[in-house]
Amino acid sequence: MTPALLPLAPPAPIRLLDLPAQHAAIQAELDAALHRVLQEGAFIQGPDVQLFADELGQYLGGARVVPCANGTDALQLALMSLGLAPGDEVIVPAFTYVATAEAAAILGLRPVPADVDPRTFNLDPAAAAAAITPRTRAMLCVHLYGQCADLTALRQLADAHGLALIEDNAQAIGATWQLPDGTAAYAGTVGEVGTTSFFPSKNLGCLGDGGALLTRDEARATVLYELANHGQARGRKYVHQRLGLNSRLDTLQAALLRVKLTRLAEWTAARQRVAAQYDALLADVPGLLVPLRQPGSTHVFHQYTLTLNSEARRDALQQHLQRHGIPSVVYYPVPVHRQPAYEYLGYQAGQFSVAEQLCRTVLSLPIHPGLTAAQVEYVAAVVRMENW
């Protein structure tokens, strides 16, 4: 590695995610959508909600989309649709955001962590297989940072053991997985149910909270819709078929998301260009690994996450970046089984060694569609300096 010549300052302030710039480019369309909803006055279940569901479903290859209030609700609703009983086990990655386990625990189910692949960060099919017991009813995989978990292996494992497969697609909307027959399926559409989040920082984010469920099963889509609407039968007001939640995407957020959806492919391509530039500039840095591309998956780069060779080096790099005006984040510093809220599960330090090591060594760099080539070069030059 040769150290890069470093400018005195970044070419422009660098943000992890530049939402103001993203919105400024489409401000007129966002304003028009807002004005339309205000004029119509249908703030809950207005026409934009179903229009958005239809348009997103078309974008995702014909999936049925059921909007809901947020991504965590989507996970809970997905599990509710399976008819599981308290105490049933759901396998989850040990390395993930806590909502993955939370959705199972809040329903009285038992989240069972399984370790992840150290290079893709996603649920390891072999570890998931080893975690199956007679009480296991489902697996919940997370397409972390923007690329698919091994959906072929996980689908085969689920089918072999009679398990449901749920895909948490909050970070990988638009990513695809190559199926054994050579066709490509969108992330979130291979399992019984897929879930996603429209939290503002997501690749497709609203201006508040929002989420959705994905399925190719028409009957399950009906159940999911009812569950998200107080269990009310579709088209039969005040007739409640099942216990449900009040979890609806409001009309304003749907209208704004419709505008953003038209730019998603463009924004995804921009993220991929940024990631490719990082790859080229950082590939030979000693003690640092750039993200591995999962064979069979595309990558939409919700995050660009490095792996360092030690916690001390990771922390040193983060401090070094901060001194040069570059933000970075650790997603995630504590594995699921070491969270205080999940001590009751009885797991100990060291049981999921890959997840624990990743929590000590990962670091996510700035990545968003508006990041310029000059800004990426500056970030890479700072990383390549030898004095951190």
Sequence and secondary structure as in RCSB ss.txt:
>XXXX:A:sequence
MTPALLPLAPPAPIRLLDLPAQHAAIQAELDAALHRVLQEGAFIQGPDVQLFADELGQYLGGARVVPCANGTDAL
QLALMSLGLAPGDEVIVPAFTYVATAEAAAILGLRPVPADVDPRTFNLDPAAAAAAITPRTRAMLCVHLYGQCAD
LTALRQLADAHGLALIEDNAQAIGATWQLPDGTAAYAGTVGEVGTTSFFPSKNLGCLGDGGALLTRDEARATVLY
ELANHGQARGRKYVHQRLGLNSRLDTLQAALLRVKLTRLAEWTAARQRVAAQYDALLADVPGLLVPLRQPGSTHV
FHQYTLTLNSEARRDALQQHLQRHGIPSVVYYPVPVHRQPAYEYLGYQAGQFSVAEQLCRTVLSLPIHPGLTAAQ
VEYVAAVVRMENW
>XXXX:A:secstr
       SS SS   S  HHHHHHTTHHHHHHHHHHHHHH   SS HHHHHHHHHHHHHTTS EEEEES HHHHH
HHHHHTTT  TT EEEEESSS THHHHHHHTTT EEEEE B TTT SB HHHHHHT  TTEEEEEEE GGGB   
HHHHHHHHHHHT EEEEE TT TT EEE TTS EEETTSSSSEEEEE  TTSSS  SS  EEEEES HHHHHHHH
HHHBTTB TT TT B S   B    HHHHHHHHHHHTTHHHHHHHHHHHHHHHHHHHTT TTEE     TTB B 
 S EEEEESSHHHHHHHHHHHHHTT   B S SS GGGSGGGGGG   TTTTHHHHHHHHHEEEE   TT  HHH
HHHHHHHHH S  
